């Protein structure tokens, strides 16, 4: 038997999640179910094999377990962040270092905020927030294609959300974005936009979203921004007029020349764009984390002590790299992680304990923050007959302050990279402390 510990049910839940992440190898992908989920439409008949051949580490074969108290703690941190982001004083502060386009507010909130956490021994810690967080629909499909090899573990596999209705929730989120800018009308044409879409690692998800929009009666295309044009007060793809853009670009301010037609259409209000530059400026700029833990500012803005406590405990100490602090930060570098203020996907991020003088010169010449290092928790599993330990982080997909989906990413190395055997996206399950599964 796997011991569940003693004490309160919450204590049992946390201990059981830890034990299952260490010892349970029972839950894995049902390949046939995954293929059925991915290939529901005739146009997607080869999607499963395409993923397996070209992206073998997109999906992990294992699930990750998390306790309900940790789920609730993450939700509390998210609510605390959202309450501060809503304050005019906060917005004025962070928009002060954002590009001018971020001051444009046309109404939409921005789909698929990704609140990324490491699960520290003393509770979840918010590492960063992303505004075009990929993987939500892929993770929905993945979670629906899981199997457990024993009844005891099957009893534990209780997902945190209703997977059956999640696609409808995503679709209604896009309709909500449309309504916030356009009122009660309905979009007819949606474009999923990214640079060189077929070359993007998460391109299979673009295909799934196109399928989702089509099932709900909307015309949907996947487009490269260089193939868009702004004319006659509208955004066009050849002769197709676009109403709504699901933006997957990592040019968060739409500054690149190839993105000029999309930028113009957005600024002129000719298209509903989500997520958009304002959402990135309010949430995803890494400098904002230093504001969210600034006790003096928060107190001056009237933030409650309880909210301040949640933010202080839930966000690693983050500071801007300013000239008068460089020597101290270099001395203290081994316990720090250095991130570019507008970075994503771990690009150009540096672990302080691996930092070279050359990398340090790049950091101080650019725009970076220094963040207290929070080591990720681990998931132990078997790959090719070998038992290995992989790092994990936990992503909350959030819209309008509400968590829609939890997913995990398993990896080796400095950041999530989808290059690790056994790694990739993994579904998240909440163990029931009343169950004692067989080992």
N, C-alpha and C positions, 0 to 999 in steps of 0.2 A: 504494500500500500504506500502511496505517497502521503506523507504526513501533512496535515493542513495547519499545524501549529495550534496555539491556544489563545484565549482571549476573545476579543470582540469579533463579530463577523468581518468587520473591516480589516482587522489584523489578519484574519485568516485569508481574506481575499488577496492582500498584498503578498503574504508569504506564499500562497498557492501560485500566484502569477510568477513569482521569482523561481519557484521550483519547476513549474512547467516550462519556462523559458530555458531552464538549465537541462531538464531531463526528458521532456516530452518530444517524441519524434512522430507522433501519431497522425497529425493532420497534414495533408498534402493536397496538391492540385489533382482534381479529377480531370485528366486530359480530355476525355470525351465531352464532359460537361463544359469545359473551357472552350473547346472548339465550337460547340453548339451556341454558346453565348456570343462568341466573336463572329460567327458566320450565319446570323439569323437572316440576313438579306442575301439575295442571289449575287449582288455585286461584290460581296465580301467573302466569296467562297474560298479564297486562298489566304485569307488574313492570318489564320492560325499558323499555317506552315510558314508564311512569310516572317512572322514574329519569331518562331522557333529557330529558323535558319539565320536570320539577320540580327536578331536581338535575343540571344539565348539566355541572358541574365536580366531580362526585363521583369520577369516574375520569379519570385522565390517559391520553392516547392513547400515551404513551411509557413506556418502561421506564427504570430506573436501574441503573447498574453499580457494583459494589463489589468490592474485592479480597478474596481469601480471608484475607490477614493482618488486614485490618480486621474481617472477620467474627469471626476468632479473638480479636482484641483486645477486641471488644465482649463476647464470651462470657466472657473472663477477668475483665472488670470486673463482669459480672453475678455470676459465681461468687464474686468477692471480696465484693461487697455481701451476697450471700446468707449467706456465712460469718459476717459480722458481725451481720446481723439475727438469726441463730440464737443469739447470745450472751445469756444472762440479763441481763448488765449493760447491754447496748444496749437491750434491751426495757424494762427498768426506767426507763432514761433517757428514751426517747422517749414511753413511755406516761405519764410524769410530766406532759407538757404536752398530752396527748390527753384527750378527753372520757371520762367514767367508763365509758361503754358499751364503749369499746375494750379494757377489761380482761377482758371476757367472752371466753373461749376455749372454743368448742364443738367444735373439731377441724378444720373445713375450713380450707384454706390461702388460698383466694380465686382464682377463675379470672381469666385474662387480665390478668396484670400487663403493663404497657406500659413497657419501658425505652426512653426516647427519647434519641437521640444526634445531635449534630452531628459531621460528619466534618472535623475540623481537619487542617491540613497535617502536624501531628505525631502524628496518630492520633485515634480517636473519643473524644469527650468526652460523658459522661452528663449531659444537661441536666436531666432530671427523670424520676420514676417515677410512673405512674398505675395505679390499681387497677381501674378499670372501663374499660380501654382498648377503644374500639370499633374495628370494622373488620376483625377477623380473618377472619370468614367471607366478607365482601365481597372481601377481598384474595385469599382462596383461589380464589374464583370468577374474579376478574380475572386471576390468574396462569395459570389454565387456558385463558384465552381470548386468548392472545397469538399473534402471527404475526411472522415475520421475512421481509423481502423479498429476502434473498440467503442462499445456503448458508453463506457465510463467517460471517455474523453468527449464523445459526441454530446453528452449532457453539459459539458463545460462550454461548448462552442455556441455561445449566445452573443451574437453581434450587438453592438451598441445602437444600431439603427435598423429601420425596416428597409431591407434591400429591395423589396418588391416595388416600393413606391419611390425609390430614390431617383430614377431617371425622370419621372414626372416632376419631382421636386426641382431637379436641375432645369428642366424646360421652363417651368413656371418662374424660376429665377431670372431667366433671360427675358421672359415676358414682363416681369416686374421692372427690369432695367429699361425696357422699351417704354413702359407706361410712365416712368419717372421723367422721361424727356418728352414723350410724344402724346401722353394722355391715354385714352382708352381705345385707340386704333390698334392695328395689328400689323407686324412686319410681314412682308411677303418674301423677301430675299435676304438670306444671311450669308456672310462670307467669313470663313475661318482663315485668318491671315497670319502668315509667318514667312520669313525669308527662306527661300528654297524648301518648301514644305516637305517634299519626299525625302530630303536629306536629314530632316529632323529626327532625333531618336524617338520622340513620342508621336511621330506621324501616324502610327496605327490608331491613336486616340482621335486624331482629326477625322479619320474615316468613321470611327464610331459616333462622333458628334454629328457628322454629316448624315449618318443613318438616323440618329435620334431626331434631328430637325425634320428630315424627310418624313419620318413616321407621323409627325405631328402636322403635316401638311404644308411645310415651308420649303421653298426652294433653297438649297444650300450648296455652296461651292467652297473649295479649298483653293486659296489664291496666294500668289506671291505678290507683295506690295508693288513690285516694279511693273506688274501687269495691270495695275489700277490707274484710273484717270479721273481727274476732277473736271467736269465740264457742265455747263448749263445748270449750275447750282446743285449738282448731285455727284455722287461717287459711282463710277462705272467699272465693270469688268467686261471689256469688249462692248456688246450691246445690252448687257444686263445691268440694270440699276440696282444698287445695293442699299438696303435699308439699315441693317445692323451688322456690325463687325465684332466677331469674337476675336479679340486681339491676343495673339500668342507671341508677339515680338518682344525681344529683350532690349530694344531701343526704347526705353521707358518714356522718353520725352519726345519721341518722333523727330529726332534731329537729323538723321541721316538723309542725304539727298534722295535716295530711292523711296523714302517714306513721305516725301513732300505732298503727293496727292492725298494720301490718307490724313496727313496733318491738316491740310487746308480744309478738307471736308469736315473734319472734327471741329476745328476752330469756327467754321462757318455754321455749325449746327446742322450740316447736311446729312449726317449719318450718326447713328447711335453707336458709340464705341465703348466696349467694356472688355477688360478693365482699361483704365485710361490714365493719363499722366498724373491727374490729381490724386487718384487712389494710391499710386506708387509714392508720391510725395508725402501723403498723410500716414502711410503705414510702413513702407518697405525701405525707405532710406535708413541706413544703419545708425545714423546720428540720432534718429528719433528715440532709440532705446536709452540714450543718455538722458533725454528729457523725461522719459517715463519713470526713471528712478531718481530724479532730482527732487529730494524731499522739500527743499526750500521753495522751488517753483510750484510744486504740487500743492503745498500748504497755502501759498499766496493765491492760487487759483481756486481755493475752496474745496479741494479734493479731500474726501473723508479720510480719517486716520485708518479705517479698516481697508479702504482701497489702497492707500499708500503702503500698508503692511503687506497686502497681497502682491503688489508690484515689486516691492523691495525683496520679498522672499522668492518671487517667481521669475525675475529677470536677472541674469548675471550682470555684475558690475561692468558697465560699458562707458568708455570715455573717448572724447575726441583727441586725436593726436595733434597737439598744438606745440609751437616752438619751445615754450618754457617747460614742457613736460617730457621732451624727447629723451633726455638723459635718464630720468627716472624710469621711463617705460622700457628703455633698453636694458637697464639693470634688472628690471622685474620681468623681463620678457618670457622667462620659462613658464610662468603661470598664466600667460596671456595668449589670446588668439587674435590675429590682426586681419580685418576684413575691409575691403573697399566699400565706401558708403553706398554705392549703387550696384554692388555686386549681386550675383545670383549663382546658384549651383556650385558654390565653393570655388568659383574661378578667382584666381589671383589672391586667394586667402592663404595665410601663413600661420603655421604653428610656431609659437614663440620659442619652444625648446629645440626647434630645427632651424631657427632663423640664422641666415648668414648676413654678413656685413653688406653684401651686394643687394640682397633682398631688402634689408633695412633701408638702404639708400632709396630704393624704389618706393617704399612705404612713406618715408618722410617727404618725398617729392610729390606724392599723390595725395588723394583724399581717403584716409583710412580711419577706422576706429579700432581701439584696443578693447577686447572683451575678455573677462575672466574665463578661463578654460573650464568647461564642465564636461568631464569625460562621459561619453555615451555608455548606456548599459549594453548588455550583450545577450545574444540568443545563441545557444549551443545547439548544433544539429549535425546530422550525418550527411556527408557528401562523398559519393563514390566509395563507400565503406570506411571513410575516415571521419572521425569526430572533430569538428572545428568550432571555433567561436567567432561570431560575426558581431560587429557593432550594429546598433540600431538607433534610429531616431523615429519620432512619432509626429505625424502631420495631422493637423485638424483642418479640414476644409470648411471655411466659414463664409456665410453670407448674412449681411445685416445683423451681425452679432450672434448668430445661431450656428452651432456646429452641425454640419450636414453629414460628415463622414470622417471616420478615423482610418488612417492607414499607417503602416510602418515601412521603412526602407532599411534593408540589411546590406552591409557592405564591409569591406576592408579598406584600409588606407585612411587618408586624411578626411575625405568627404565622400558623400554618396556618389557613386560613379557608374553603376550598372555594368561593372566589369568583373564582378566577383562570382566565381562558381558557388552556387547555393544562395546568392544574394539577389537583390531586386526588390520590387514592391512585395509586401506581404500583408495579408489580411490581419485584422486585430480582433481578438476574442476576449470576452470578459469571463473569467472563471467564476463559478458559483461556489462559495465557500461551504455550502451544505453538502457538496459532492466530494467524494474521496476516490478519484480514479485509480485503477490499477496501474502500476508502473509498466 
